[in-house]
Amino acid sequence: TVVCPYLTKTGMFEGMSTPFFLPAQTPEQMARAVIKSILKDRKLVGKPWTVLLPGVFKALYPVSLLDFSIRLTGIHKSVYTCKGFYKP
């Protein structure tokens, strides 16, 4: 089972802002999702499920449109608000 998490609420990501469609997960939520997926013999689990959308969009649309949507939503800047992030 391949696990594709977006953000888990741990000290590593403290202060990170997330868009409404990519909510942060608790470690317990992630663990439950992983165990449930393994027991159901799933090959891929995305938590939240919206983390799997870029792969679908990449297959259907040009990369320039994917880049535009990432910049429009601000996902590429979400790590900037992490407590330990250093941006020169």
C-alpha positions in Angstrom: 0.0 0.0 0.0 1.4 3.4 -1.0 0.4 6.2 1.4 0.1 9.7 0.1 -0.5 12.1 3.0 -0.6 15.8 2.7 -0.1 17.1 6.2 -0.1 15.4 9.5 -0.5 17.6 12.7 2.9 17.0 14.2 5.7 19.4 15.4 7.4 19.1 12.0 4.5 21.0 10.4 3.7 23.4 13.2 2.2 26.6 12.0 1.7 25.4 8.4 -1.4 26.9 6.7 -3.5 24.6 4.5 -6.2 25.3 1.9 -9.7 24.3 2.9 -9.7 21.3 0.5 -6.5 19.9 2.1 -7.2 19.7 5.8 -4.4 18.6 8.2 -4.9 15.1 9.7 -4.0 14.0 13.2 -1.5 11.1 13.5 -4.4 8.9 14.7 -6.5 9.7 11.6 -3.5 8.8 9.4 -2.8 5.6 11.3 -6.5 4.5 11.0 -6.5 5.3 7.2 -3.3 3.3 6.7 -4.4 0.3 8.7 -7.8 0.3 7.0 -6.2 0.5 3.6 -3.8 -2.4 4.3 -6.6 -4.6 5.6 -8.7 -3.9 2.5 -5.6 -4.6 0.3 -5.7 -1.2 -1.3 -2.8 -0.3 -3.5 -3.0 3.5 -2.9 -4.4 5.7 -0.1 -4.6 9.5 -0.2 -5.4 11.4 3.0 -7.3 13.6 2.4 -8.5 12.1 -0.9 -7.9 15.4 -2.6 -4.1 14.8 -2.6 -4.7 12.3 -5.5 -6.2 15.0 -7.8 -2.9 16.4 -9.1 -2.1 13.1 -10.7 -5.5 13.0 -12.4 -5.2 16.6 -13.6 -1.6 16.0 -14.8 -2.9 13.1 -17.0 -5.8 15.1 -18.4 -4.5 18.7 -18.7 -1.3 20.5 -19.8 1.4 21.0 -17.1 1.0 24.8 -17.5 -2.7 24.5 -16.3 -1.6 22.4 -13.3 1.1 25.0 -12.4 -1.5 27.8 -12.7 -4.0 26.0 -10.4 -1.2 25.4 -7.8 -0.3 29.1 -7.8 -3.9 30.1 -7.8 -4.6 28.1 -4.6 -1.4 29.0 -2.9 -0.4 25.4 -2.2 3.2 26.1 -3.2 3.5 28.7 -0.4 1.8 26.7 2.4 5.2 25.5 3.9 6.3 29.2 4.3 4.2 29.5 7.5 5.9 26.5 9.2 7.5 27.5 12.5 11.0 26.2 11.4 10.9 27.3 7.8 13.7 29.6 6.7 13.2 31.6 3.6 16.3 33.7 2.7 
